[in-house]
Amino acid sequence: MVKIASPSIALDPGLPVSLISQLVAAITEQIHTGTLLTQERLPSIRRMATLCNVSPITVANAYTRLVCAGLLDVRDRGGYYVKTSPLLPTPRPPIDSLWLLQHAYEDNAPIIKAGCGWLAQPYIFANAVKQGLKALEQSPHLASMLDYGSPYGLTELRRAIRRLLAKRDIPCAEDGIILTHGASQALELVLRTLTQPDDTVLVDDPGYCNLYPLLQSLGLNAVGIARTHAGPSPELFERALKTHQPKLFITTSILHNPTGSCVTTDNVAAIHALAIKHGVAIIEDNIFLDLAPESQPCHARHDKLQNVIHIGSFSKTIAPGLRVGYLACAPDVGKRILRYKMAASLTSAGLNEATVLHIIKTGQYGPHLTDLRERLFQAQKTVCQSLVAVGMTLSLRPMGGLFVWARFRKDVTTHAIAERAAAEDILLAPGSLFRPERSESQWFRFNVTHSNHDRLYAFLEKENKGR
């Protein structure tokens, strides 16, 4: 009889990383440490969902990623089995986006998280969150917030988002706004709605590192479009449109992750015209929208959400643990996306949404954004100066936001540097993590809110001098 494993796995919905990625990281760790043995059968999707207190679709997506990573085998009517044998010399886990997430969240995570993707504690709007939770505790509507709400999400918050978008000249119907468990879920819902396995999706290169395992888990092919300081290269975009016949293009226009760049008006017009000509939808992952001036150009503003789906989030401006994201699109597209949201999670987190709404309604959000932008701008200046002082070259000096894209002046082995940094409790994010095919890159992404540490720059200076 085949042994069925019963792994002990604890997932935390409060972390700024999807439950799918947490489950993938936990199972991967248990395989590499020998807790899960070769040919051992994992619990069924429904059984694992019960053990981890998550939905079956979360487990199904996690298992699919592990199969794609070569760690699990799937057998017809036989379930999922461990493929990698810990009894053989196990190769070191590759430095990829899952490695970055695992090292950022594990119990003994590095103290200096210079490579992570979220606000450091001093920048989180904690006081407003506390006030919001206290107000909800005293609200006569608390009971209804604890119940299932509208699949679209809290109506008042959607109306508030509509007003925020209108200030940026992005008109959107109320039923074109859907609230989600962070921007990550919004991306997944859009992809499930608009694509089929084996479709091709164009992405920024470099771009959002956690997008690539999601595309892989859905059986999609990613083709990178080189990113310039002005935005995606129109020439390479047009060539890819003709060569690959993609279904859509996923891009970040404002305070791009990882380079910190913003698109120009001319670049938006050129990319948009090509997308329309070839019938390709643009998915604009603009989670840093509120950290940029209202006049900043973007595709949603240019297109008025006719051929563009805008994805936003409050995790990067209020607190990562709130997990409140949203998507804005044409209402007919929204209805299709809503079906997948209901299948995956029924509704979204009403208490979290009500907390965000309280912060907006009480007039705290606008002044907070003004203060946050200034603090990030000053942090950018300090970090850029410090990186240059230890011998690193900047791709550009961003106008704000969280990220700086920098490299050593000589060619180095970035993965080896990242491993040496981890040994000294420093988390670095090498540039290959942000490339669709994990191609070699000499660049590193630095989060300015986590990079105010002398020990970080002492390490970088030592590496620059050849140890």
Rosetta blueprint (number, residue, H / E / L):
1 M L
2 V L
3 K L
4 I E
5 A L
6 S L
7 P L
8 S L
9 I L
10 A L
11 L L
12 D L
13 P L
14 G L
15 L L
16 P L
17 V L
18 S L
19 L H
20 I H
21 S H
22 Q H
23 L H
24 V H
25 A H
26 A H
27 I H
28 T H
29 E H
30 Q H
31 I H
32 H H
33 T H
34 G L
35 T L
36 L L
37 L L
38 T L
39 Q L
40 E L
41 R E
42 L L
43 P L
44 S L
45 I H
46 R H
47 R H
48 M H
49 A H
50 T H
51 L H
52 C H
53 N L
54 V L
55 S L
56 P H
57 I H
58 T H
59 V H
60 A H
61 N H
62 A H
63 Y H
64 T H
65 R H
66 L H
67 V H
68 C H
69 A L
70 G L
71 L L
72 L E
73 D E
74 V E
75 R E
76 D L
77 R L
78 G L
79 G E
80 Y E
81 Y E
82 V E
83 K L
84 T L
85 S L
86 P L
87 L L
88 L L
89 P L
90 T L
91 P L
92 R L
93 P L
94 P L
95 I L
96 D L
97 S H
98 L H
99 W H
100 L H
101 L H
102 Q H
103 H H
104 A H
105 Y H
106 E L
107 D L
108 N L
109 A L
110 P L
111 I L
112 I E
113 K L
114 A L
115 G L
116 C L
117 G L
118 W L
119 L L
120 A L
121 Q H
122 P H
123 Y H
124 I L
125 F L
126 A H
127 N H
128 A H
129 V H
130 K H
131 Q H
132 G H
133 L H
134 K H
135 A H
136 L H
137 E H
138 Q L
139 S L
140 P L
141 H L
142 L H
143 A H
144 S H
145 M H
146 L L
147 D L
148 Y L
149 G L
150 S L
151 P L
152 Y L
153 G L
154 L L
155 T H
156 E H
157 L H
158 R H
159 R H
160 A H
161 I H
162 R H
163 R H
164 L H
165 L H
166 A H
167 K H
168 R L
169 D L
170 I L
171 P L
172 C L
173 A L
174 E H
175 D H
176 G H
177 I E
178 I E
179 L E
180 T E
181 H L
182 G H
183 A H
184 S H
185 Q H
186 A H
187 L H
188 E H
189 L H
190 V H
191 L H
192 R H
193 T H
194 L H
195 T L
196 Q L
197 P L
198 D L
199 D L
200 T E
201 V E
202 L E
203 V E
204 D E
205 D E
206 P L
207 G L
208 Y L
209 C L
210 N L
211 L H
212 Y H
213 P H
214 L H
215 L H
216 Q H
217 S H
218 L L
219 G L
220 L L
221 N E
222 A E
223 V E
224 G E
225 I E
226 A E
227 R E
228 T E
229 H L
230 A L
231 G E
232 P E
233 S L
234 P H
235 E H
236 L H
237 F H
238 E H
239 R H
240 A H
241 L H
242 K H
243 T H
244 H H
245 Q L
246 P L
247 K L
248 L E
249 F E
250 I E
251 T E
252 T L
253 S L
254 I L
255 L L
256 H L
257 N L
258 P L
259 T L
260 G L
261 S L
262 C L
263 V L
264 T L
265 T H
266 D H
267 N H
268 V H
269 A H
270 A H
271 I H
272 H H
273 A H
274 L H
275 A H
276 I H
277 K H
278 H L
279 G L
280 V L
281 A E
282 I E
283 I E
284 E E
285 D E
286 N L
287 I L
288 F L
289 L H
290 D H
291 L H
292 A L
293 P L
294 E L
295 S L
296 Q L
297 P L
298 C L
299 H H
300 A H
301 R H
302 H H
303 D H
304 K L
305 L L
306 Q L
307 N L
308 V E
309 I E
310 H E
311 I E
312 G E
313 S E
314 F L
315 S L
316 K L
317 T L
318 I L
319 A L
320 P H
321 G H
322 L H
323 R L
324 V L
325 G E
326 Y E
327 L E
328 A E
329 C L
330 A L
331 P H
332 D H
333 V H
334 G H
335 K H
336 R H
337 I H
338 L H
339 R H
340 Y H
341 K H
342 M H
343 A H
344 A H
345 S H
346 L L
347 T L
348 S L
349 A L
350 G H
351 L H
352 N H
353 E H
354 A H
355 T H
356 V H
357 L H
358 H H
359 I H
360 I H
361 K H
362 T L
363 G L
364 Q L
365 Y H
366 G H
367 P H
368 H H
369 L H
370 T H
371 D H
372 L H
373 R H
374 E H
375 R H
376 L H
377 F H
378 Q H
379 A H
380 Q H
381 K H
382 T H
383 V H
384 C H
385 Q H
386 S H
387 L H
388 V H
389 A H
390 V L
391 G L
392 M E
393 T E
394 L E
395 S L
396 L L
397 R L
398 P L
399 M L
400 G L
401 G L
402 L L
403 F E
404 V E
405 W E
406 A E
407 R E
408 F E
409 R L
410 K L
411 D L
412 V L
413 T L
414 T H
415 H H
416 A H
417 I H
418 A H
419 E H
420 R H
421 A H
422 A H
423 A H
424 E L
425 D L
426 I E
427 L L
428 L L
429 A E
430 P E
431 G H
432 S H
433 L H
434 F H
435 R L
436 P L
437 E L
438 R L
439 S L
440 E L
441 S L
442 Q L
443 W E
444 F E
445 R E
446 F E
447 N E
448 V H
449 T H
450 H H
451 S L
452 N L
453 H L
454 D H
455 R H
456 L H
457 Y H
458 A H
459 F H
460 L H
461 E H
462 K H
463 E H
464 N H
465 K L
466 G L
467 R L
